[in-house]
Amino acid sequence: MTTEDLVVRAEGLRKRFGKTQALDGVDLSMRRGTVLGVLGPNGAGKTTAVRVLATLLRPDSGSAFVAGVDVLRNPREVRRRVGLTGQYASVDEDLTGVQNLVLIGRLLDLSGRDARRRAGELLEWFDLTEAAQRPAKTYSGGMRRRLDLAASLVGRPEVIFLDEPTTGLDPAKREDMWGVVRTQVTSGASVLLTTQYLEEADALADEIVVVDHGRVIAHDTPDGLKRRVGGQTLRVRPSDPSRLPDVLRLLDAVAARGTSASLDEAAGSRPGAASVPVTGDEALGGLIPALRADRIEVTELALHLPSLDEVFHSLTGRRKADDLPDGTRAGDLPGPAKAEEMV
């Protein structure tokens, strides 16, 4: 892959806030026309990295290029090419929904007619048409979030930074936002997405970067990360729980070298199933005739990679992306970004 294929490229980014080393030599790369998911616990450095790439912060050292433009030498040009939705909605609460979007359009040099047309498209897209003439201060938290997301898309940016964009949205609206992300990529944009929802990264990201303690500790496709943690697992649930000993025996016969079958006893899992690590798809082909020969009927038979939750736990030692490290607070910086930081 050449540097021309990369729409985001950062090397050796460092940033310190007092005694906190928020970024400790971060390297990032994102291919053009893809979604890059950035995962990490709160305080890991995700938001700081996004703010550096979006020109809201200057790093203490390192370099970064967005859409081929040097973030440090030409921040104004970078801002013309990117859209940003931060962790906190930044709409003007005294303006109506349509006024907020038209204002953004005019600031981006759209004509009045084009700004109003684009505002109408986005309000419809984010299901805000009925509230378009109401002041944003009357919106619910989820509605403000959707308006903020719409504002980041007014200028049809080449690169879109979404910092935990679905926080505060209900599951249905979250899935709607996933559709927006996919549509943007289909239209030619590139999206860098930070999220605390592991299933969101799994559903959207072409590649995933895992950040912890200000450093990148992994960068791969979702399946590639899962394969790092371990190979595939074969899981069987017999219709008759009394046949579990027979299932364990048959699973042992197809187990990966050095492993053995075991009952699924993980917290939250339903009892009555057994699983075993296997080295490939052929294990499933060997197990099915053995189950038939022993006349074991099953209600579940699955071959799967580790979940992204298991990957995250393996890499960081934490169960989920929003677990806080000891002695840290939620977020990389104290409080929301101020509007004047965009100036």
Contacts in CASP RR format, 6 or more apart in sequence:
PFRMAT RR
TARGET T0000
AUTHOR 0000-0000-0000
METHOD contacts of the structure
MODEL  1
MTTEDLVVRAEGLRKRFGKTQALDGVDLSMRRGTVLGVLGPNGAGKTTAV
RVLATLLRPDSGSAFVAGVDVLRNPREVRRRVGLTGQYASVDEDLTGVQN
LVLIGRLLDLSGRDARRRAGELLEWFDLTEAAQRPAKTYSGGMRRRLDLA
ASLVGRPEVIFLDEPTTGLDPAKREDMWGVVRTQVTSGASVLLTTQYLEE
ADALADEIVVVDHGRVIAHDTPDGLKRRVGGQTLRVRPSDPSRLPDVLRL
LDAVAARGTSASLDEAAGSRPGAASVPVTGDEALGGLIPALRADRIEVTE
LALHLPSLDEVFHSLTGRRKADDLPDGTRAGDLPGPAKAEEMV
1 31 0 8 1.000
3 9 0 8 1.000
5 31 0 8 1.000
5 32 0 8 1.000
6 29 0 8 1.000
6 30 0 8 1.000
6 31 0 8 1.000
6 32 0 8 1.000
6 65 0 8 1.000
7 30 0 8 1.000
7 31 0 8 1.000
7 32 0 8 1.000
7 33 0 8 1.000
7 66 0 8 1.000
7 67 0 8 1.000
7 68 0 8 1.000
7 158 0 8 1.000
7 159 0 8 1.000
7 190 0 8 1.000
8 28 0 8 1.000
8 29 0 8 1.000
8 30 0 8 1.000
8 36 0 8 1.000
8 53 0 8 1.000
8 64 0 8 1.000
8 65 0 8 1.000
8 66 0 8 1.000
8 159 0 8 1.000
8 190 0 8 1.000
8 192 0 8 1.000
9 28 0 8 1.000
9 29 0 8 1.000
9 30 0 8 1.000
9 64 0 8 1.000
9 65 0 8 1.000
9 68 0 8 1.000
10 26 0 8 1.000
10 27 0 8 1.000
10 28 0 8 1.000
10 29 0 8 1.000
10 49 0 8 1.000
10 52 0 8 1.000
10 53 0 8 1.000
10 62 0 8 1.000
10 63 0 8 1.000
10 64 0 8 1.000
10 65 0 8 1.000
11 27 0 8 1.000
11 62 0 8 1.000
11 63 0 8 1.000
11 64 0 8 1.000
12 25 0 8 1.000
12 26 0 8 1.000
12 27 0 8 1.000
12 61 0 8 1.000
12 62 0 8 1.000
12 63 0 8 1.000
13 23 0 8 1.000
13 25 0 8 1.000
13 26 0 8 1.000
13 27 0 8 1.000
13 28 0 8 1.000
13 49 0 8 1.000
13 52 0 8 1.000
13 59 0 8 1.000
13 61 0 8 1.000
13 62 0 8 1.000
13 63 0 8 1.000
13 64 0 8 1.000
14 21 0 8 1.000
14 23 0 8 1.000
14 24 0 8 1.000
14 25 0 8 1.000
14 26 0 8 1.000
14 59 0 8 1.000
14 60 0 8 1.000
14 61 0 8 1.000
14 62 0 8 1.000
15 21 0 8 1.000
15 22 0 8 1.000
15 23 0 8 1.000
15 48 0 8 1.000
15 52 0 8 1.000
15 57 0 8 1.000
15 59 0 8 1.000
15 60 0 8 1.000
16 22 0 8 1.000
16 60 0 8 1.000
17 333 0 8 1.000
20 328 0 8 1.000
21 213 0 8 1.000
21 214 0 8 1.000
22 43 0 8 1.000
22 45 0 8 1.000
22 48 0 8 1.000
22 214 0 8 1.000
22 332 0 8 1.000
22 333 0 8 1.000
23 45 0 8 1.000
23 48 0 8 1.000
23 49 0 8 1.000
23 52 0 8 1.000
23 59 0 8 1.000
23 214 0 8 1.000
24 213 0 8 1.000
24 214 0 8 1.000
24 215 0 8 1.000
25 62 0 8 1.000
25 214 0 8 1.000
25 215 0 8 1.000
26 45 0 8 1.000
26 49 0 8 1.000
26 211 0 8 1.000
26 214 0 8 1.000
26 215 0 8 1.000
26 216 0 8 1.000
27 216 0 8 1.000
28 36 0 8 1.000
28 38 0 8 1.000
28 49 0 8 1.000
28 53 0 8 1.000
28 64 0 8 1.000
28 209 0 8 1.000
28 216 0 8 1.000
29 219 0 8 1.000
30 36 0 8 1.000
30 190 0 8 1.000
30 192 0 8 1.000
30 207 0 8 1.000
31 190 0 8 1.000
31 206 0 8 1.000
31 207 0 8 1.000
32 190 0 8 1.000
33 185 0 8 1.000
33 188 0 8 1.000
33 189 0 8 1.000
33 190 0 8 1.000
34 185 0 8 1.000
34 190 0 8 1.000
34 191 0 8 1.000
34 206 0 8 1.000
34 207 0 8 1.000
35 181 0 8 1.000
35 185 0 8 1.000
35 190 0 8 1.000
35 191 0 8 1.000
35 192 0 8 1.000
35 193 0 8 1.000
35 204 0 8 1.000
35 205 0 8 1.000
35 206 0 8 1.000
36 190 0 8 1.000
36 191 0 8 1.000
36 192 0 8 1.000
36 193 0 8 1.000
36 205 0 8 1.000
36 206 0 8 1.000
36 207 0 8 1.000
36 208 0 8 1.000
36 209 0 8 1.000
37 192 0 8 1.000
37 193 0 8 1.000
37 194 0 8 1.000
37 195 0 8 1.000
37 201 0 8 1.000
37 204 0 8 1.000
37 205 0 8 1.000
37 207 0 8 1.000
37 208 0 8 1.000
37 209 0 8 1.000
38 46 0 8 1.000
38 49 0 8 1.000
38 50 0 8 1.000
38 192 0 8 1.000
38 193 0 8 1.000
38 194 0 8 1.000
38 195 0 8 1.000
38 208 0 8 1.000
38 209 0 8 1.000
38 211 0 8 1.000
39 46 0 8 1.000
39 194 0 8 1.000
39 195 0 8 1.000
39 198 0 8 1.000
39 201 0 8 1.000
39 208 0 8 1.000
39 209 0 8 1.000
39 210 0 8 1.000
39 211 0 8 1.000
39 312 0 8 1.000
39 321 0 8 1.000
40 46 0 8 1.000
40 196 0 8 1.000
40 210 0 8 1.000
40 211 0 8 1.000
40 212 0 8 1.000
40 312 0 8 1.000
40 316 0 8 1.000
40 321 0 8 1.000
41 212 0 8 1.000
41 316 0 8 1.000
41 318 0 8 1.000
41 321 0 8 1.000
41 322 0 8 1.000
41 323 0 8 1.000
41 324 0 8 1.000
41 325 0 8 1.000
42 196 0 8 1.000
42 322 0 8 1.000
42 323 0 8 1.000
42 324 0 8 1.000
42 325 0 8 1.000
42 328 0 8 1.000
42 329 0 8 1.000
42 330 0 8 1.000
42 331 0 8 1.000
42 332 0 8 1.000
43 324 0 8 1.000
43 325 0 8 1.000
43 328 0 8 1.000
43 329 0 8 1.000
43 330 0 8 1.000
43 331 0 8 1.000
43 332 0 8 1.000
44 211 0 8 1.000
44 212 0 8 1.000
44 213 0 8 1.000
44 214 0 8 1.000
44 325 0 8 1.000
44 332 0 8 1.000
45 211 0 8 1.000
45 214 0 8 1.000
45 332 0 8 1.000
46 163 0 8 1.000
46 194 0 8 1.000
46 211 0 8 1.000
46 332 0 8 1.000
47 86 0 8 1.000
47 87 0 8 1.000
47 163 0 8 1.000
47 194 0 8 1.000
47 331 0 8 1.000
47 332 0 8 1.000
47 333 0 8 1.000
48 57 0 8 1.000
48 214 0 8 1.000
48 332 0 8 1.000
48 333 0 8 1.000
49 211 0 8 1.000
50 84 0 8 1.000
50 86 0 8 1.000
50 161 0 8 1.000
50 163 0 8 1.000
50 192 0 8 1.000
50 194 0 8 1.000
51 57 0 8 1.000
51 333 0 8 1.000
51 337 0 8 1.000
51 341 0 8 1.000
52 58 0 8 1.000
52 59 0 8 1.000
52 64 0 8 1.000
52 71 0 8 1.000
53 64 0 8 1.000
53 66 0 8 1.000
53 71 0 8 1.000
53 82 0 8 1.000
53 161 0 8 1.000
53 192 0 8 1.000
54 78 0 8 1.000
54 79 0 8 1.000
54 82 0 8 1.000
54 83 0 8 1.000
54 84 0 8 1.000
54 161 0 8 1.000
55 71 0 8 1.000
55 75 0 8 1.000
55 78 0 8 1.000
55 79 0 8 1.000
56 84 0 8 1.000
56 337 0 8 1.000
56 341 0 8 1.000
56 342 0 8 1.000
57 341 0 8 1.000
58 72 0 8 1.000
59 72 0 8 1.000
63 70 0 8 1.000
63 71 0 8 1.000
63 72 0 8 1.000
64 70 0 8 1.000
64 71 0 8 1.000
64 72 0 8 1.000
65 71 0 8 1.000
66 78 0 8 1.000
66 81 0 8 1.000
66 82 0 8 1.000
66 159 0 8 1.000
67 78 0 8 1.000
67 81 0 8 1.000
67 82 0 8 1.000
67 158 0 8 1.000
67 159 0 8 1.000
69 77 0 8 1.000
69 78 0 8 1.000
69 81 0 8 1.000
71 78 0 8 1.000
79 342 0 8 1.000
81 157 0 8 1.000
81 158 0 8 1.000
81 159 0 8 1.000
82 157 0 8 1.000
82 158 0 8 1.000
82 159 0 8 1.000
82 160 0 8 1.000
82 161 0 8 1.000
83 152 0 8 1.000
83 153 0 8 1.000
83 155 0 8 1.000
83 157 0 8 1.000
83 159 0 8 1.000
83 160 0 8 1.000
83 161 0 8 1.000
84 152 0 8 1.000
84 160 0 8 1.000
84 161 0 8 1.000
84 163 0 8 1.000
85 148 0 8 1.000
85 149 0 8 1.000
85 151 0 8 1.000
85 152 0 8 1.000
85 160 0 8 1.000
85 161 0 8 1.000
85 162 0 8 1.000
85 163 0 8 1.000
85 165 0 8 1.000
86 148 0 8 1.000
86 161 0 8 1.000
86 162 0 8 1.000
86 163 0 8 1.000
86 164 0 8 1.000
86 165 0 8 1.000
86 337 0 8 1.000
87 163 0 8 1.000
87 164 0 8 1.000
87 167 0 8 1.000
87 331 0 8 1.000
87 336 0 8 1.000
88 335 0 8 1.000
88 336 0 8 1.000
88 337 0 8 1.000
89 141 0 8 1.000
89 144 0 8 1.000
89 145 0 8 1.000
89 147 0 8 1.000
89 148 0 8 1.000
90 148 0 8 1.000
90 151 0 8 1.000
90 336 0 8 1.000
90 337 0 8 1.000
90 339 0 8 1.000
91 97 0 8 1.000
91 100 0 8 1.000
91 136 0 8 1.000
91 144 0 8 1.000
91 147 0 8 1.000
91 148 0 8 1.000
91 151 0 8 1.000
92 99 0 8 1.000
92 100 0 8 1.000
92 103 0 8 1.000
92 136 0 8 1.000
93 135 0 8 1.000
93 136 0 8 1.000
93 137 0 8 1.000
94 135 0 8 1.000
94 136 0 8 1.000
94 137 0 8 1.000
95 103 0 8 1.000
95 135 0 8 1.000
95 136 0 8 1.000
96 132 0 8 1.000
96 133 0 8 1.000
96 134 0 8 1.000
96 135 0 8 1.000
96 136 0 8 1.000
97 119 0 8 1.000
97 123 0 8 1.000
97 128 0 8 1.000
97 131 0 8 1.000
97 132 0 8 1.000
97 133 0 8 1.000
97 134 0 8 1.000
97 135 0 8 1.000
97 136 0 8 1.000
97 139 0 8 1.000
97 147 0 8 1.000
98 116 0 8 1.000
98 119 0 8 1.000
98 120 0 8 1.000
98 123 0 8 1.000
98 132 0 8 1.000
98 133 0 8 1.000
100 136 0 8 1.000
100 147 0 8 1.000
100 151 0 8 1.000
101 115 0 8 1.000
101 118 0 8 1.000
101 119 0 8 1.000
101 120 0 8 1.000
101 122 0 8 1.000
101 123 0 8 1.000
101 147 0 8 1.000
101 150 0 8 1.000
101 151 0 8 1.000
101 154 0 8 1.000
102 112 0 8 1.000
102 115 0 8 1.000
102 116 0 8 1.000
102 119 0 8 1.000
104 115 0 8 1.000
104 151 0 8 1.000
104 154 0 8 1.000
104 155 0 8 1.000
105 114 0 8 1.000
105 115 0 8 1.000
105 118 0 8 1.000
105 119 0 8 1.000
105 154 0 8 1.000
105 155 0 8 1.000
106 112 0 8 1.000
106 115 0 8 1.000
108 154 0 8 1.000
108 155 0 8 1.000
110 118 0 8 1.000
110 154 0 8 1.000
110 155 0 8 1.000
115 154 0 8 1.000
118 154 0 8 1.000
118 155 0 8 1.000
119 132 0 8 1.000
119 154 0 8 1.000
120 129 0 8 1.000
120 132 0 8 1.000
122 150 0 8 1.000
122 153 0 8 1.000
122 154 0 8 1.000
123 129 0 8 1.000
123 132 0 8 1.000
123 150 0 8 1.000
125 150 0 8 1.000
125 180 0 8 1.000
126 146 0 8 1.000
126 147 0 8 1.000
126 149 0 8 1.000
126 150 0 8 1.000
126 176 0 8 1.000
126 180 0 8 1.000
127 146 0 8 1.000
127 176 0 8 1.000
128 143 0 8 1.000
128 146 0 8 1.000
128 147 0 8 1.000
128 150 0 8 1.000
131 138 0 8 1.000
131 139 0 8 1.000
131 143 0 8 1.000
136 144 0 8 1.000
136 147 0 8 1.000
139 147 0 8 1.000
141 168 0 8 1.000
142 168 0 8 1.000
142 169 0 8 1.000
142 170 0 8 1.000
142 173 0 8 1.000
145 165 0 8 1.000
145 166 0 8 1.000
145 167 0 8 1.000
145 168 0 8 1.000
145 169 0 8 1.000
146 169 0 8 1.000
146 173 0 8 1.000
146 177 0 8 1.000
149 162 0 8 1.000
149 165 0 8 1.000
149 177 0 8 1.000
149 180 0 8 1.000
152 160 0 8 1.000
152 162 0 8 1.000
153 160 0 8 1.000
153 180 0 8 1.000
153 184 0 8 1.000
156 187 0 8 1.000
156 189 0 8 1.000
157 189 0 8 1.000
158 189 0 8 1.000
158 190 0 8 1.000
159 189 0 8 1.000
159 190 0 8 1.000
159 191 0 8 1.000
159 192 0 8 1.000
160 184 0 8 1.000
160 189 0 8 1.000
160 190 0 8 1.000
160 191 0 8 1.000
160 192 0 8 1.000
161 192 0 8 1.000
162 181 0 8 1.000
162 191 0 8 1.000
162 192 0 8 1.000
162 193 0 8 1.000
162 194 0 8 1.000
163 194 0 8 1.000
164 194 0 8 1.000
164 195 0 8 1.000
164 196 0 8 1.000
165 177 0 8 1.000
165 193 0 8 1.000
165 195 0 8 1.000
166 173 0 8 1.000
166 174 0 8 1.000
166 177 0 8 1.000
166 178 0 8 1.000
166 195 0 8 1.000
166 197 0 8 1.000
166 200 0 8 1.000
167 196 0 8 1.000
169 177 0 8 1.000
174 197 0 8 1.000
174 200 0 8 1.000
178 200 0 8 1.000
178 203 0 8 1.000
178 204 0 8 1.000
181 191 0 8 1.000
181 193 0 8 1.000
181 204 0 8 1.000
182 204 0 8 1.000
184 191 0 8 1.000
185 191 0 8 1.000
191 204 0 8 1.000
193 200 0 8 1.000
193 201 0 8 1.000
193 204 0 8 1.000
193 205 0 8 1.000
195 201 0 8 1.000
195 321 0 8 1.000
196 320 0 8 1.000
196 321 0 8 1.000
196 322 0 8 1.000
197 321 0 8 1.000
198 307 0 8 1.000
198 308 0 8 1.000
198 309 0 8 1.000
198 312 0 8 1.000
198 320 0 8 1.000
198 321 0 8 1.000
199 308 0 8 1.000
201 208 0 8 1.000
201 222 0 8 1.000
201 308 0 8 1.000
202 222 0 8 1.000
202 308 0 8 1.000
205 222 0 8 1.000
206 221 0 8 1.000
207 219 0 8 1.000
207 220 0 8 1.000
207 221 0 8 1.000
207 222 0 8 1.000
208 218 0 8 1.000
208 219 0 8 1.000
208 220 0 8 1.000
208 221 0 8 1.000
208 222 0 8 1.000
208 225 0 8 1.000
208 308 0 8 1.000
209 216 0 8 1.000
209 218 0 8 1.000
209 219 0 8 1.000
210 216 0 8 1.000
210 217 0 8 1.000
210 218 0 8 1.000
210 219 0 8 1.000
210 225 0 8 1.000
210 311 0 8 1.000
210 312 0 8 1.000
210 315 0 8 1.000
210 316 0 8 1.000
211 217 0 8 1.000
212 315 0 8 1.000
212 316 0 8 1.000
213 325 0 8 1.000
217 315 0 8 1.000
217 316 0 8 1.000
218 225 0 8 1.000
218 228 0 8 1.000
218 315 0 8 1.000
220 228 0 8 1.000
222 308 0 8 1.000
223 305 0 8 1.000
225 308 0 8 1.000
225 311 0 8 1.000
225 315 0 8 1.000
226 305 0 8 1.000
226 306 0 8 1.000
226 307 0 8 1.000
226 308 0 8 1.000
226 310 0 8 1.000
226 311 0 8 1.000
227 305 0 8 1.000
228 311 0 8 1.000
229 306 0 8 1.000
229 310 0 8 1.000
229 311 0 8 1.000
229 314 0 8 1.000
229 315 0 8 1.000
230 277 0 8 1.000
230 305 0 8 1.000
230 306 0 8 1.000
231 256 0 8 1.000
231 277 0 8 1.000
231 278 0 8 1.000
231 279 0 8 1.000
231 280 0 8 1.000
231 305 0 8 1.000
231 306 0 8 1.000
232 277 0 8 1.000
232 278 0 8 1.000
232 279 0 8 1.000
232 280 0 8 1.000
232 281 0 8 1.000
232 283 0 8 1.000
232 303 0 8 1.000
232 304 0 8 1.000
232 305 0 8 1.000
233 275 0 8 1.000
233 276 0 8 1.000
233 277 0 8 1.000
233 278 0 8 1.000
233 303 0 8 1.000
233 304 0 8 1.000
233 305 0 8 1.000
233 306 0 8 1.000
234 251 0 8 1.000
234 254 0 8 1.000
234 275 0 8 1.000
234 276 0 8 1.000
234 277 0 8 1.000
234 278 0 8 1.000
234 283 0 8 1.000
234 284 0 8 1.000
234 287 0 8 1.000
234 302 0 8 1.000
234 303 0 8 1.000
235 264 0 8 1.000
235 273 0 8 1.000
235 274 0 8 1.000
235 275 0 8 1.000
235 300 0 8 1.000
235 301 0 8 1.000
235 302 0 8 1.000
235 303 0 8 1.000
235 304 0 8 1.000
236 247 0 8 1.000
236 250 0 8 1.000
236 251 0 8 1.000
236 273 0 8 1.000
236 274 0 8 1.000
236 275 0 8 1.000
236 287 0 8 1.000
236 291 0 8 1.000
236 298 0 8 1.000
236 300 0 8 1.000
236 301 0 8 1.000
237 272 0 8 1.000
237 273 0 8 1.000
237 274 0 8 1.000
237 298 0 8 1.000
237 299 0 8 1.000
237 300 0 8 1.000
237 301 0 8 1.000
238 244 0 8 1.000
238 246 0 8 1.000
238 247 0 8 1.000
238 272 0 8 1.000
238 296 0 8 1.000
238 297 0 8 1.000
238 298 0 8 1.000
238 299 0 8 1.000
239 297 0 8 1.000
239 298 0 8 1.000
239 299 0 8 1.000
240 296 0 8 1.000
240 297 0 8 1.000
241 272 0 8 1.000
243 296 0 8 1.000
244 263 0 8 1.000
244 272 0 8 1.000
244 274 0 8 1.000
246 294 0 8 1.000
246 296 0 8 1.000
247 261 0 8 1.000
247 274 0 8 1.000
247 291 0 8 1.000
247 296 0 8 1.000
248 261 0 8 1.000
248 262 0 8 1.000
248 263 0 8 1.000
248 274 0 8 1.000
249 261 0 8 1.000
250 287 0 8 1.000
250 290 0 8 1.000
250 291 0 8 1.000
250 294 0 8 1.000
250 296 0 8 1.000
251 261 0 8 1.000
251 274 0 8 1.000
251 275 0 8 1.000
251 276 0 8 1.000
251 287 0 8 1.000
252 260 0 8 1.000
252 261 0 8 1.000
252 276 0 8 1.000
253 287 0 8 1.000
253 290 0 8 1.000
254 276 0 8 1.000
254 278 0 8 1.000
254 283 0 8 1.000
254 286 0 8 1.000
254 287 0 8 1.000
255 261 0 8 1.000
255 276 0 8 1.000
255 277 0 8 1.000
255 278 0 8 1.000
256 276 0 8 1.000
256 277 0 8 1.000
256 278 0 8 1.000
256 279 0 8 1.000
257 279 0 8 1.000
259 276 0 8 1.000
259 277 0 8 1.000
260 276 0 8 1.000
261 274 0 8 1.000
261 275 0 8 1.000
261 276 0 8 1.000
262 274 0 8 1.000
262 275 0 8 1.000
262 276 0 8 1.000
263 271 0 8 1.000
263 272 0 8 1.000
263 273 0 8 1.000
263 274 0 8 1.000
264 270 0 8 1.000
264 271 0 8 1.000
264 272 0 8 1.000
264 273 0 8 1.000
264 274 0 8 1.000
264 275 0 8 1.000
265 271 0 8 1.000
273 300 0 8 1.000
278 284 0 8 1.000
278 303 0 8 1.000
281 303 0 8 1.000
283 303 0 8 1.000
284 301 0 8 1.000
284 303 0 8 1.000
287 301 0 8 1.000
288 301 0 8 1.000
291 298 0 8 1.000
291 301 0 8 1.000
306 314 0 8 1.000
309 319 0 8 1.000
309 320 0 8 1.000
312 318 0 8 1.000
312 319 0 8 1.000
312 320 0 8 1.000
312 321 0 8 1.000
313 319 0 8 1.000
318 325 0 8 1.000
322 330 0 8 1.000
324 330 0 8 1.000
END
